[in-house]
Amino acid sequence: MEFSDFRNLKFSVFGNNCKISGQMFLSGPVTIASIVEGKIEMDDESRITIERNAKFTGTLNGFDVEIFGQFEGDLNAKGKLIIRSSAHVKGNINAQKICIYPGAYLEMEAHTSEVKL
């Protein structure tokens, strides 16, 4: 792969041992494996994944969200929210659909919305 090919790729990865804070506007698939504080706005229907050793604190507005790690704050998913058994979730949740695996730690108020045909 040529260096110039990276300009056309549409994804974001926040790797291990990083601490990131602020307001982010992202598109394409996103993987968080670090500590993130602030606000994330996704501008498309891509998935954002919070990995097992990651922690997100703040507001997340996206489409599909999958949580393996820690989340604390406000989460708005226009699509599906998947909370895996290793996840710790605290906060206010709004999602089209929610899937919770056994073993997940939850301290949240959650609401789902109905699809209108």
C-alpha positions in Angstrom: 0.0 0.0 0.0 1.3 3.4 -0.9 1.4 6.3 1.5 -1.0 8.2 -0.7 -3.6 5.4 -0.4 -4.1 6.3 3.3 -5.6 9.6 2.3 -8.6 7.7 0.8 -9.2 5.5 3.8 -12.1 6.4 6.1 -11.5 5.1 9.6 -10.2 6.2 13.0 -8.2 4.3 15.7 -7.3 5.6 19.1 -4.7 3.2 20.3 -3.5 1.9 23.7 -1.8 4.2 26.2 -3.3 7.4 24.9 -5.4 10.0 26.7 -7.5 12.1 24.4 -9.9 14.9 25.3 -12.0 17.4 23.4 -14.8 17.5 20.8 -14.4 15.2 17.8 -16.3 14.9 14.5 -15.6 11.5 13.0 -16.7 9.4 10.0 -16.1 5.8 9.1 -15.5 3.0 11.5 -14.0 4.1 14.8 -12.1 2.0 17.4 -11.2 3.3 20.8 -8.6 1.4 22.8 -7.6 4.4 25.0 -9.0 6.9 27.4 -11.2 9.5 25.8 -13.0 12.4 27.5 -15.3 14.8 25.7 -17.8 14.6 22.9 -17.8 12.5 19.8 -20.2 13.2 16.9 -20.4 10.6 14.1 -21.6 11.9 10.8 -22.4 8.7 9.1 -23.8 5.2 9.8 -20.5 3.6 10.8 -19.8 1.7 14.0 -17.9 3.0 16.9 -16.3 0.3 19.2 -15.0 0.9 22.7 -12.5 -1.8 23.3 -12.1 -3.9 26.5 -9.4 -1.8 28.2 -10.7 1.6 26.9 -12.7 4.2 28.8 -15.0 6.9 27.3 -16.4 9.7 29.5 -18.7 12.3 28.0 -21.2 12.4 25.2 -21.3 10.1 22.2 -23.7 10.6 19.3 -23.4 7.9 16.6 -25.2 5.2 14.7 -24.1 1.7 15.8 -22.1 1.5 19.1 -20.4 -1.6 20.6 -19.0 -1.4 24.1 -16.5 -3.9 25.5 -14.9 -1.5 28.0 -16.1 1.4 30.1 -18.6 4.1 29.2 -19.8 6.9 31.4 -22.1 9.7 30.1 -24.7 10.3 27.5 -25.0 8.0 24.5 -27.3 8.5 21.5 -27.3 5.6 19.0 -29.5 6.0 15.9 -28.9 2.3 15.2 -28.0 -0.5 17.5 -26.2 -0.4 20.9 -24.4 -3.6 21.8 -23.2 -3.9 25.4 -20.8 -6.9 25.8 -20.3 -8.9 29.0 -17.0 -7.1 29.8 -18.6 -3.7 29.6 -19.3 -1.2 32.4 -21.9 1.4 31.4 -23.1 4.3 33.5 -25.3 7.1 32.2 -28.2 8.0 30.0 -28.8 5.9 26.9 -31.0 6.4 23.8 -30.8 3.9 21.0 -32.9 2.4 18.3 -32.1 -1.1 19.6 -30.2 -2.3 22.6 -28.5 -5.7 23.0 -27.1 -6.5 26.5 -24.9 -9.6 27.0 -25.0 -11.4 30.4 -22.4 -10.2 32.8 -22.3 -6.5 31.8 -22.3 -4.0 34.6 -25.1 -1.4 34.1 -26.0 1.7 36.0 -28.1 3.5 33.4 -31.4 4.9 32.3 -32.2 3.6 28.8 -34.8 4.3 26.1 -35.4 2.7 22.8 -37.2 4.1 19.8 -39.5 2.3 17.5 -38.8 2.1 13.8 -41.6 3.8 11.8 -42.4 2.1 8.5 
